[in-house]
Structure formats: C-alpha cells, structure tokens
Amino acid sequence: MLNTILISVLIVAICLVFLGVKILFSKEGKFPNTHISGSKAMREKGIGCVQSQDREARKRNQWSFKDMEETVKNSLN
C-alpha cells in the first residue's frame, strides 16, 4: 500500500512539473489570463464578466426616475 501511495505522489509531482514548464522556464513566465474579460473574442462580441456587469449595475442610481419607469414597464409586460 505504501508503494501505491508513493507512486501516486510521484506521478502527481511529475504532472505538476510538466504543467509548470512554460511558467518556470520562460522569461515571460506567468499564468495565462483565463478570465472571460481576457479573451479578445469575447470582448469583440461584447460579452463581459458577470462580476463586472454587476459592479456597473450597482453604480447606477437605483432611485432614478428613468430606471423606476423601466422597472414598472418591464413588470407590466
């Protein structure tokens, strides 16, 4: 059983080293930006991060007449 655990730990360690080769051995060693706003194709389509959209929605004045009017219209439809 100890052999199995040691072999498993060794395999996981080797995999981690292989995953980090580009990061460890290149001059620009950094993790890729996998955030949705980091994707050029998503930005071109106008698709953004839900956290950013939420932050911008919270910036709007929730008590402005225009927003209240839109809310009432949407609730009646």
C-alpha positions, 0 to 999 in steps of 0.5 A: 500500500505504501508503494501505491501511495508513493507512486501516486505522489510521484506521478502527481509531482511529475504532472505538476512539473510538466504543467509548470514548464512554460511558467518556470522556464520562460522569461515571460513566465506567468499564468495565462489570463483565463478570465472571460474579460481576457479573451479578445473574442469575447470582448469583440462580441461584447460579452463581459464578466458577470462580476463586472456587469454587476459592479456597473449595475450597482453604480447606477442610481437605483432611485432614478426616475428613468430606471423606476419607469423601466422597472414598472414597464418591464413588470407590466409586460 
